[in-house]
């Protein structure tokens, strides 16, 4: 039976390194952690009814969405800081 909590598509094939380990080691926030998660998962997750490339594109689009949100947050923070000057 597949492990729904710790699925194979989040694990390194050569050792026990997992995506969550990388996210925690680099102390990534929610947005940046999801960029890493979806980028690593892209092309590795099989889902019934989807072609592997379709799923990979979907995961990369999710990663891009989180990256765009992070960039927007940083830009808004810069604007707030400029307003204080």
N, C-alpha and C positions, 0 to 999 in steps of 0.2 A: 504494500500500500504506500502511496506517495505521502511524503511528509508535507502537510499543508502549512505548518508553522515555519519550517526551515527547508524550503524546496531546493532542489538541485540547481536551478538556474540562478541562485544567489551564491553558490559555492564555487570556489576555485577547483578546477579538475585535478590539480597536482598535490594539493595539501588541504589543510582544514581552514584556510583563509576564507572568510566570508565578507560580503559587502558591508554588513553591519560593523565588522572589525575595522575596516578602512574608514568608514564614516566616523566611528568613535575615536580612532587613533588621531585623526586630523581635526577632531572636534568641530565637524561641519554642522551648520544650522540646517533647518528643515529643507529649505529650497536647494541648497548645495548638496545635501545628502541625497535628495531625490534625483538630482542631475546624475550623480555617481551611480545610484541604484539602477535607474532606467537605462543609462548608457551601457553599463555592464550586462544587464539583462537582455539587451537588444540582440536578437538572433539566437538566443539560448532557450527561450520559453516556447514550448509547444502548447498550442491550445486548439481544441477541437473546433473545426469550422473555419480556421484561419490558415493561410499559407504562412510559412515561416518568414518570408520576406515582408508580408503584410504586417505581421506582429512586430518584426524588427523596426519597421518604419513607424508604427504606432508608438513603440517604446521610445524611439529617438525623438518623435514629436512631443511626447510627454517630457522628456529631458529638456528639450528646447523651451517648452512652456515654463518649466521651473527656472531655467536659466534666465529667460526674459523677465520673469517676476523678480528675480534677485537683482538683475541690472536695474530695473525700475526702482526697487527699494533703495539701492545705492544712489541713484540719481536724485531721488526725492530727499534723501539724507543730505546730499551735497547742497541742494537748493536751500534746505532749512539752515544749514550751516552758513551759507552765503548771506541769508537774510539776517542772521545774527551779527554779521560783521559791520 
